[in-house]
């Protein structure tokens, strides 16, 4: 099957951009850029926080930009003996927290960092904690031969 678009798709920040569709009266208003959903999720929404680990901070930043939010401030450091220290730099009490951390190599360190980030959010009284793991290194470890 062949695409019959008159002009090629335009992309903004890696997303398809359809400026003509939003002005079409047949186009549902909840898909338009000025929709109620877009206004609910903005930089001033205090109930939603996105944090990124050290495995792929660029991905976390891109997700935050896509949602129209700022990436949460978090301090992650490693001690000389290899232990990981995580400190949230902003309050997450009562917030829905999303932690972006793939388990790419070194998988063990990145997974442990994610678990310590989850623990830090629990101790800070986050309402809900969701781990966003784009690449889960141990997903097929228990597969039969």
N, C-alpha and C positions, 0 to 999 in steps of 0.2 A: 504494500500500500504506500502511496506517495503522498507527501504533505503538500497541500495547495495554498500555503500562505503566500500572500502577495509580497510581503517584505519579511526579511529574516527576524527571528526573535531577538530582542534586545535584553541584555542582562545588566543588572545593577547589583554589585556585591555578590555575584555568583547566583542570583535568583532571577528567574524570568520576570521581565517588567512589562506589564500590559496597561499602559496609560489610557487607551481608548475604551477598554472594557468597563472601567470604573465609571465612566461618564455615560455609558449606555443605560437607559431607563429600565431595560429588561434585566440588567445585572443586579443581583441581590445586594442590598445595602450592607449586609454583614460582611461582604467580601471587599468592600471599598476601603481605601487607605484611611479614611476618616471614620471608620466604624466604631461602634461602642466598645468592641473587643480591644481595638488598638488603644483607645483612650483609657481602658481599665488597666492595661499593662503598660506602664511607662516608668521612667526613671524615678518617679516619686512614689511608686507603689512600695509600701513598707512591708508587705506581706510575702514578697517573693525575693529570694536571694540566690545568686548563682556564684559558685566558687570553683576554681580550677586548681588541680594539683600541678606538680612540676613536670609530669609526663608530656603534656601537650597544652601549654597555656594559650597558644594561638587559637586552638580549637575552642577552648572555653571563652575566649574573647569574641570569637566569631559568633558563637551561639548567643552570647549576651547582646551583641550588637543586633543580631537578627531579631531578637525579642524586644529590642528597644530599651534594654536595661544596662546598667553598669556592672562590670564584673566585681564581685565582692572582694574586699581586701582581706588577705590571709597571709600569715607569716609561717613559712615552712623552712626549717633548717635541720641539718644533720649534725649530730655530735661526732666527736673524733672516733668513738667506738662504733659508729654506724647507726645509732638510734635516731629516730625521727622525732622532731618536736613541731607541733602544730599549734598556732594561736590565731584565733579569729580576731580581726582588727575592727569588727563592727558587731553590733548586737543582732542576734538571730532569734531572740526570745519570741515565741509565738509565730514565727515565720515558716513558710514552706521553703526548704533549702534544697537546691540541686547541686550535687558535687560531680564535676566532670573530671574523670580520671581514667584513661585507658590503661590496660595492663600490658603495654608493649614492653619489650626488653629494656631493662631488667624487670621481669614480671613480678618477682617476689617483692622487690623494693616498692614498686608502684602499687601493688595490691596492699601491702602493709601501710603505705602512706594513705591510701583511701580509707582503710579501716581506722586509722588514727584520726583522720579528718571526720569520719562519722562519729567517733567517740567525742571529739571536741564539740561537734554540733549537739550531741545528746546532752553533754554537760552544760551547754549554753542554753538549754531548754527550747530547742527548735521544735515547732509543731509537727512537721513532717520532714523526713530526710529521704531524698531520692538520689541514688547513685546512678549516674549516667556513664556507662562503660562502653564506649564505641568499639573497642577491641578487648574481648575477654579471653585472656591467654589460656585459661584452664577449661574452657567450655567443652572441649572434646577429649578431655583426659580420661574419662570413664567409658569411652566408646569401646564396644566389643570389636575384636578383629574379624 
